[in-house]
Amino acid sequence: MTEATDPQQSKASALLAEAMTKSGLLWIDVADDRTWPAWHVWDEGAALVVSGPGEQPLPWLPAEVRLILRSKDTGGRLLTVRAHSYVLEPGSPQWERAAELLRASRLNAVDDCVTRWAAQCTITALVPFDSPLESPGAYAADDHRRAPARTAATTTSWRPWHLGGRGEERVARKRVRAEAKAARKAAKERAKLRKKRQRRGGRLRGL
């Protein structure tokens, strides 16, 4: 590496560490799959993530992935870097350290999550390498928009109650009331017409 590129590499490393530290969320871009959001803990050059039952859903990560980091302030894309992924072995010193750091960051744990992670979950270390693929002033033209992931979540069987009903429900009720009002008006007009015809017929019979 030449002296001319050292300051650039140092600046990129500092920006990466700052982005990883300030935001607890990153996106893992998996080839031939999609981009997965993941909460993480940054520790000495590695992003630590845990996945599995009771935790965030992640696919089995290949040996190399892309990490997309966004600005915590604006939400805009900040960095895209390549990273090696390493599954940590439960009981190893690396796993124990990672589990303790993740446990401290797990705000709503209701059980002995470390024991559950060892038995059911996977802790992965994502280690960025090489220069960023995207950084301030050097972004790809692709905006990274993707269709939402398919999910089993649905509200077709039950929808939360809304005061006054939902917008489409109010429109439907208004339409029904308008149709009923029009029907009553038409019925009154027909009744008037029948009475008028009956009176006219009575006069004709009296002649």
C-alpha positions in Angstrom: 0.0 0.0 0.0 1.4 3.4 -0.9 1.6 6.4 1.3 -1.0 8.1 -0.9 -3.7 5.5 -0.1 -2.9 5.2 3.7 -4.9 8.3 4.7 -7.8 7.1 2.6 -7.8 3.7 4.2 -7.5 5.2 7.7 -10.4 7.5 6.9 -12.6 4.7 5.6 -11.7 2.5 8.7 -12.6 5.4 11.0 -15.9 6.0 9.2 -16.7 2.2 9.3 -16.0 2.0 13.1 -18.1 5.1 13.7 -21.1 3.9 11.6 -20.9 0.4 13.3 -20.8 1.9 16.8 -23.4 4.6 16.4 -26.0 2.4 14.8 -27.1 -1.0 16.2 -28.6 -2.0 12.9 -27.0 -3.0 9.6 -28.2 -4.8 6.4 -26.6 -8.0 5.3 -26.7 -8.4 1.5 -26.7 -12.1 0.7 -25.9 -13.1 -2.9 -28.9 -14.8 -4.7 -31.1 -14.0 -1.8 -32.0 -10.5 -0.4 -30.8 -7.9 2.0 -31.5 -8.8 5.6 -31.7 -6.2 8.5 -29.8 -7.3 11.6 -29.1 -5.8 15.0 -25.5 -6.2 15.9 -22.7 -5.4 18.3 -19.4 -4.0 17.0 -16.4 -5.4 18.7 -12.7 -5.0 17.7 -13.3 -5.0 13.9 -16.2 -7.5 13.8 -20.0 -7.1 13.7 -21.5 -9.8 16.0 -25.0 -11.0 15.2 -27.2 -13.7 16.7 -30.0 -15.5 14.9 -32.3 -18.4 15.5 -35.4 -19.3 17.5 -36.6 -16.4 19.5 -34.1 -14.1 17.8 -33.9 -12.2 14.5 -34.4 -14.4 11.4 -31.3 -14.7 9.2 -30.4 -17.3 6.5 -27.3 -19.4 6.7 -24.7 -16.8 5.7 -22.1 -17.7 3.0 -18.4 -17.1 3.6 -18.6 -13.6 2.1 -21.4 -11.1 2.3 -21.9 -7.4 1.8 -22.8 -5.1 4.7 -24.8 -1.9 4.1 -24.6 0.7 6.7 -26.9 3.7 6.9 -26.6 7.0 8.7 -28.4 7.0 12.0 -29.3 10.7 11.6 -30.7 10.7 8.0 -31.3 7.0 7.3 -29.4 7.4 4.0 -26.9 4.9 2.7 -23.5 5.6 4.2 -21.1 2.6 3.5 -21.2 -0.7 1.7 -18.4 -3.1 2.5 -17.5 -6.7 1.9 -17.2 -8.9 4.9 -16.1 -12.5 5.8 -18.6 -14.4 8.0 -17.5 -16.8 10.7 -19.8 -18.9 12.8 -18.5 -19.0 16.3 -18.3 -22.3 18.1 -20.4 -22.4 21.4 -18.1 -22.6 24.4 -15.1 -21.2 22.6 -13.5 -18.0 24.1 -14.7 -16.0 21.0 -18.2 -17.3 21.4 -18.3 -16.5 25.2 -17.1 -12.9 24.6 -19.6 -12.4 21.7 -22.5 -13.8 23.7 -21.7 -11.6 26.7 -21.6 -8.5 24.5 -24.8 -9.4 22.7 -26.6 -10.2 26.0 -25.7 -6.8 27.3 -27.2 -5.2 24.2 -30.3 -7.4 24.2 -32.8 -5.0 25.8 -35.9 -7.2 26.1 -34.5 -10.6 27.0 -36.9 -12.5 29.3 -34.9 -15.7 29.8 -31.3 -17.0 30.1 -30.6 -16.1 26.5 -27.0 -17.1 26.6 -27.9 -20.7 27.5 -30.6 -20.7 24.8 -28.2 -19.3 22.2 -25.7 -22.1 22.9 -28.4 -24.7 22.4 -30.5 -23.3 19.6 -29.0 -20.2 18.0 -26.1 -19.1 15.9 -23.7 -16.3 16.7 -21.8 -15.0 13.6 -18.9 -12.6 13.4 -18.9 -10.4 10.2 -15.4 -9.1 9.6 -15.2 -6.3 7.0 -12.2 -6.3 4.7 -10.8 -4.3 1.8 -11.8 -0.8 0.8 -15.5 0.1 0.9 -17.5 -0.6 -2.2 -19.6 2.5 -1.6 -18.8 5.5 0.6 -19.6 9.3 0.7 -19.0 10.7 -2.7 -18.8 7.3 -4.4 -22.2 5.7 -4.5 -23.5 3.3 -7.1 -26.4 4.4 -9.3 -28.6 1.6 -7.9 -30.8 2.8 -5.1 -31.0 -0.7 -3.6 -34.8 -0.7 -3.5 -36.3 -4.2 -3.3 -39.8 -5.6 -3.1 -40.8 -6.4 0.6 -40.0 -9.9 1.7 -42.9 -12.4 1.8 -44.2 -13.0 5.2 -46.9 -15.1 6.9 -48.1 -12.1 8.8 -51.7 -11.1 7.9 -54.6 -9.0 9.2 -57.3 -10.5 6.9 -58.9 -12.5 9.8 -58.9 -9.7 12.3 -58.2 -6.0 12.1 -57.7 -3.5 15.0 -60.8 -1.5 15.9 -60.7 2.2 14.8 -62.9 4.9 16.2 -65.4 5.8 13.5 -64.2 2.9 11.4 -61.4 2.7 8.8 -61.4 5.0 5.8 -62.7 2.5 3.4 -65.4 1.4 5.9 -66.6 5.0 6.3 -66.8 5.4 2.5 -68.8 2.2 2.2 -71.3 3.3 4.9 -71.7 6.7 3.3 -72.4 5.0 -0.1 -75.0 2.7 1.5 -76.7 5.6 3.2 -76.8 7.6 -0.1 -78.2 4.6 -1.9 -80.9 4.1 0.8 -81.8 7.8 0.7 -82.1 7.7 -3.1 -84.3 4.6 -2.9 -86.6 6.3 -0.4 -86.9 9.4 -2.5 -87.7 7.3 -5.6 -90.4 5.4 -3.6 -92.0 8.6 -2.5 -92.0 9.9 -6.1 -93.7 6.6 -7.3 -96.3 6.9 -4.5 -97.1 10.5 -5.5 -97.4 9.5 -9.1 -99.8 6.6 -8.2 -102.0 8.9 -6.1 -102.1 11.5 -8.9 -103.2 8.8 -11.4 -105.8 7.5 -9.0 -107.3 11.0 -8.5 -107.3 11.6 -12.3 -109.0 8.3 -12.8 -111.7 9.1 -10.2 -112.6 12.4 -12.0 -112.9 10.6 -15.3 -115.3 8.0 -13.9 -117.5 10.8 -12.4 -118.1 12.5 -15.8 
